[in-house]
Amino acid sequence: MEKTSCNIPTPEELRNYINESVISVTGTYEQSASVLMVDDSTIGTLGNFSASIGKAKSKKTFNVSAIAAAALKNATVLHYRACFPEGKRKILYVDTEQGKNHCQIVLNRILRLAGLPKDCDADNLTMLALRKYSPEVRLAITEEAIGMIPDLGLVIIDGIRDFIHDINSPGESTDVISKFMQWTDDRQIHIHTVLHQNKNDEHARGHVGTELNNKAETVMQIEPDKDDKSISVVEVIHSRDREFEPFAFRVNDDSLPELVESYQPQKRQPGRPTKEPFDPYKEIPEDSHRSALNAAFEDGNISGYNSYLERLKEGYGRLGIKLGYNKTVELAKFLCNKRMVVKEGKEYKFNRDFHY
């Protein structure tokens, strides 16, 4: 059907759009599948998009590399847990800022984080370096790639600012965010994009940042820790799901991001509701501790710290006690201090004769 020169839909096209958009109380509509999570909090679903924001040198690209690696192995990297269904396992990574050499370094990092060999390309990951093109061409290339890659599930765009000429243009910003909503809905994929923050405040840059905050299902902030600049803290700023507890990572000697297990979240910023720190002694009764530990250690001693934390989460979860990573770390310290759990070498043993 021909459109007018101003690209305004014809009346017939508009009627078709209306018919496609009507929601019926008797209709059956599929719930968007959760495909990206942090601990037990959903940050990404099919048919939607999310964003990471941060100032320069906050290690945003290291963070998004971990997201890509989690999707590549369909497992957990840092705290990002990917669960893409069959038929949605392909990944498109679009870099708009860096040259090919730097993009290759990022690609190498993603493969290593996913535990894959770095001397051959992964079949389900395509990386594009679009630095040399104009904003309009970058957008067109990305749209074409999204349309031609079969079984696509995740698109990472680092960064969205380079799709537009003027970061403060309401028209350009609305157009590019509308493209994100169209692509995610038509292809039933998830897009995660990256944008810089303003230098003098915590807001995402420009009008496109405002549009991101209004339309994204999750916005995360990555910033250096105030006391240790070698550590980057990941915190949720906006989420349609429940917020996850902040976590931290550092770049190790192999140039890979790794968790800082001892990190404890700082007090929330002014204007946010304050919350008392988690206290396992006050908040969980003795009999609940005993039942949860019986469940956690039902298969005997536990070898390794990470396995120990996972089993604690599972054991307490059976009683309806939901624990994120930082609460589980605090609980583990409490159990050892109270000699309810004893560490022998690399194994953790339940002391069933503990005194509360």
C-alpha positions in Angstrom: 0.0 0.0 0.0 1.5 3.4 -1.0 2.0 6.0 1.7 1.9 9.7 1.3 5.1 11.7 0.8 5.1 12.6 4.5 5.0 8.9 5.4 1.6 9.3 7.1 -0.3 6.0 7.0 -3.4 5.8 4.8 -6.8 5.3 6.4 -6.8 1.6 5.4 -3.4 1.2 7.1 -4.6 3.0 10.2 -7.6 0.7 10.5 -5.3 -2.3 10.2 -3.1 -0.9 13.0 -6.1 -0.3 15.2 -7.3 -3.9 14.6 -3.8 -5.2 15.6 -3.7 -3.0 18.7 -7.1 -3.8 20.2 -6.9 -5.6 23.6 -9.8 -7.9 24.5 -10.7 -9.1 28.0 -11.3 -12.5 26.5 -8.0 -12.6 24.5 -5.0 -14.7 25.3 -1.7 -12.8 25.4 1.7 -14.3 26.2 3.7 -12.9 29.1 7.1 -11.6 28.1 9.7 -14.2 28.8 12.4 -13.2 31.3 15.8 -13.7 29.7 18.2 -11.6 31.8 18.2 -11.6 35.6 20.4 -10.4 38.4 20.0 -12.9 41.2 16.2 -13.3 41.4 15.3 -9.9 39.8 14.4 -9.7 36.1 16.2 -7.0 34.3 15.4 -8.0 30.7 12.5 -9.7 28.9 11.8 -10.5 25.3 10.0 -7.6 23.6 11.6 -4.9 25.7 14.8 -3.0 26.2 17.1 -2.1 29.1 20.0 0.3 29.6 23.3 0.8 31.5 24.4 4.3 32.3 27.6 5.6 33.9 30.2 8.3 33.7 33.5 8.0 31.8 35.9 5.3 33.1 33.2 3.6 35.2 33.8 0.4 33.3 30.5 0.3 31.5 31.9 -1.8 28.6 33.4 -4.3 31.1 29.9 -4.6 32.6 28.1 -5.1 29.3 30.7 -7.7 28.3 29.6 -9.7 31.2 26.0 -9.5 30.1 27.0 -10.6 26.6 29.0 -13.5 28.0 26.1 -14.6 30.2 23.9 -14.7 27.1 26.6 -16.5 25.1 26.8 -19.4 27.6 23.2 -19.0 28.7 24.3 -19.2 32.3 25.7 -16.9 35.0 28.5 -14.4 34.7 29.1 -11.9 37.6 25.5 -11.7 38.9 23.9 -11.7 35.4 21.9 -14.9 34.7 20.8 -15.5 31.1 18.0 -18.0 30.2 17.2 -17.4 26.5 14.9 -20.1 25.1 15.8 -22.3 22.1 15.4 -20.3 18.9 16.5 -17.1 20.7 20.2 -17.9 21.3 21.8 -15.6 18.7 23.5 -12.3 19.9 24.2 -9.1 18.0 26.8 -6.7 19.6 26.9 -3.3 18.0 29.7 -0.9 19.0 29.3 2.6 17.7 32.3 4.3 19.5 35.5 2.2 19.1 37.7 1.1 16.3 38.0 -2.5 15.1 41.1 -3.2 17.3 39.3 -2.2 20.5 36.2 -4.1 19.4 38.3 -7.2 18.9 39.6 -6.8 22.5 36.0 -6.6 23.8 35.1 -9.7 21.7 38.1 -11.6 23.1 37.0 -10.6 26.6 33.4 -11.9 26.0 34.7 -15.2 24.7 37.0 -15.7 27.7 34.2 -14.8 30.2 32.0 -17.4 28.5 34.7 -20.0 28.8 35.1 -20.3 25.0 38.3 -20.5 22.9 39.6 -17.1 21.8 41.1 -18.3 18.5 37.8 -18.9 16.7 34.5 -17.0 16.4 31.4 -18.1 18.2 28.6 -19.2 15.9 25.9 -17.4 17.9 27.7 -14.0 18.4 28.0 -11.3 15.7 29.9 -8.1 16.5 29.7 -5.0 14.4 32.1 -2.0 14.6 30.2 1.0 13.2 32.3 4.0 14.3 33.1 5.2 10.8 29.5 5.6 9.7 27.1 8.5 10.1 24.3 8.2 12.7 21.7 7.5 10.0 23.8 4.7 8.4 24.6 3.2 11.9 20.9 3.0 12.6 20.1 1.5 9.1 22.9 -1.1 9.4 21.6 -2.1 12.9 18.0 -2.4 11.6 19.1 -4.6 8.7 21.3 -6.8 10.9 18.4 -7.3 13.3 16.1 -8.3 10.5 18.6 -10.8 8.8 20.0 -12.7 11.8 17.9 -15.8 12.5 17.1 -17.0 16.0 18.2 -13.6 17.4 17.5 -13.1 21.1 19.8 -10.3 22.4 21.1 -7.1 20.9 23.7 -5.0 22.7 24.2 -1.5 21.5 27.2 0.3 22.9 26.2 3.2 22.7 22.9 4.7 21.7 24.2 8.3 21.6 25.9 7.7 18.2 22.5 6.9 16.5 21.6 10.6 16.7 23.2 13.9 15.7 21.9 16.0 18.6 21.6 14.3 22.0 19.2 17.0 23.2 16.9 16.7 20.1 13.4 15.6 21.2 12.6 14.5 17.7 15.7 12.4 17.1 15.5 10.9 20.6 11.9 9.9 20.2 12.7 8.4 16.8 15.5 6.2 18.0 13.6 5.0 21.1 10.6 4.3 18.9 12.9 2.1 16.7 14.0 0.2 19.8 10.3 -0.5 20.7 9.5 -1.5 17.1 12.5 -3.9 16.8 12.0 -5.5 20.2 8.3 -6.0 19.5 8.5 -7.2 15.9 11.4 -9.6 16.5 10.6 -10.5 20.1 14.1 -9.8 21.2 15.7 -7.9 24.1 18.0 -4.9 23.5 20.5 -3.6 26.1 22.1 -0.3 25.4 24.7 1.9 27.0 24.6 5.7 27.6 26.9 8.1 29.4 25.8 10.1 32.4 26.1 13.8 32.8 29.4 14.9 34.4 27.7 17.0 37.1 24.8 14.8 38.1 23.4 11.3 38.0 21.1 11.7 35.0 21.6 10.0 31.7 22.8 12.4 29.1 20.4 14.5 27.0 16.9 14.1 25.9 17.6 10.5 24.7 18.5 9.8 28.4 15.1 11.1 29.5 13.4 8.9 26.9 15.4 5.9 28.0 14.4 6.4 31.6 10.7 6.7 30.5 10.6 3.7 28.2 13.2 1.1 29.4 12.1 -1.7 31.6 15.4 -1.5 33.6 18.1 1.1 33.9 21.3 0.2 35.8 24.0 2.6 36.9 27.7 1.7 36.9 29.9 3.9 39.0 33.3 3.7 40.8 33.1 3.0 44.5 33.6 6.2 46.5 36.3 4.7 48.7 38.0 2.4 46.2 38.2 3.6 42.6 39.4 0.2 41.4 35.9 -1.2 42.2 32.8 -0.5 40.0 29.4 -0.8 41.6 26.3 -1.9 39.7 23.0 -0.6 41.0 19.5 -0.5 39.7 18.0 3.0 39.1 14.7 2.0 37.6 13.0 -1.4 37.2 9.6 -2.8 36.5 10.6 -5.8 38.6 11.8 -5.7 42.2 15.2 -4.1 42.6 18.3 -6.2 43.0 20.9 -5.5 45.7 23.9 -3.6 44.4 27.0 -5.6 43.6 30.6 -4.7 42.7 33.3 -6.0 40.4 36.9 -5.2 39.6 39.1 -5.9 36.6 41.6 -8.6 37.5 45.1 -9.3 36.2 43.7 -11.1 33.2 41.7 -7.9 32.2 38.4 -9.6 33.1 35.7 -8.3 35.4 35.4 -10.4 38.6 33.1 -10.1 41.6 34.2 -8.4 44.8 32.7 -10.9 47.2 33.4 -8.8 50.3 31.5 -5.7 48.9 28.8 -4.3 51.1 26.4 -1.8 49.7 26.8 1.8 51.0 23.9 3.8 52.4 21.4 4.8 49.8 21.5 8.3 48.4 19.4 11.1 50.0 15.8 11.0 48.8 15.6 7.3 48.7 13.9 5.4 51.6 16.4 4.2 54.2 16.5 0.6 55.1 18.0 -1.1 58.1 20.9 -3.5 57.3 20.0 -7.1 57.1 20.4 -8.9 60.5 20.1 -12.7 60.3 19.9 -12.9 64.1 16.9 -10.5 64.5 15.1 -11.3 61.3 15.3 -15.1 61.1 14.2 -17.3 64.1 16.4 -20.1 65.5 14.0 -22.9 64.3 14.0 -21.4 60.8 17.8 -21.3 60.7 17.9 -25.0 61.8 15.3 -26.1 59.1 17.0 -24.1 56.4 20.5 -25.5 57.2 19.1 -29.0 57.3 17.8 -28.4 53.8 21.0 -26.8 52.6 23.2 -29.6 54.0 20.9 -32.5 53.1 23.6 -33.9 50.8 26.4 -33.5 53.3 29.3 -31.1 53.5 29.6 -28.4 50.9 32.9 -27.7 49.0 33.7 -24.2 47.8 32.4 -20.8 48.8 30.2 -20.1 45.8 28.5 -23.5 46.1 28.0 -22.8 49.8 26.3 -19.5 49.1 24.0 -21.1 46.4 23.0 -23.9 48.8 22.2 -21.4 51.6 20.0 -19.5 49.1 18.2 -22.7 48.2 17.8 -23.9 51.8 16.4 -20.7 53.1 14.4 -20.2 49.9 12.5 -23.4 50.8 11.1 -21.6 53.8 10.1 -18.6 51.8 13.1 -16.5 52.9 14.4 -14.9 49.7 18.1 -13.8 49.8 20.1 -11.8 47.3 23.8 -12.2 47.0 24.8 -9.6 49.6 22.3 -10.9 52.2 23.6 -14.4 51.6 27.2 -13.2 52.2 26.0 -11.5 55.5 24.2 -14.7 56.5 27.3 -16.8 55.8 29.4 -14.6 58.1 26.7 -14.8 60.8 26.6 -18.6 60.6 30.4 -18.9 60.9 30.6 -16.4 63.8 27.9 -18.4 65.7 29.6 -21.7 64.9 26.4 -22.9 63.3 28.5 -23.7 60.2 32.2 -24.6 60.5 34.7 -24.3 57.8 37.3 -27.2 57.6 39.8 -26.6 54.8 37.7 -25.8 51.7 34.5 -27.5 53.1 31.6 -26.1 55.0 30.1 -28.4 57.7 26.8 -27.9 59.5 27.3 -28.0 63.3 24.0 -29.5 64.4 24.8 -29.0 68.1 25.1 -25.2 67.8 24.0 -23.0 70.7 21.9 -20.0 69.6 
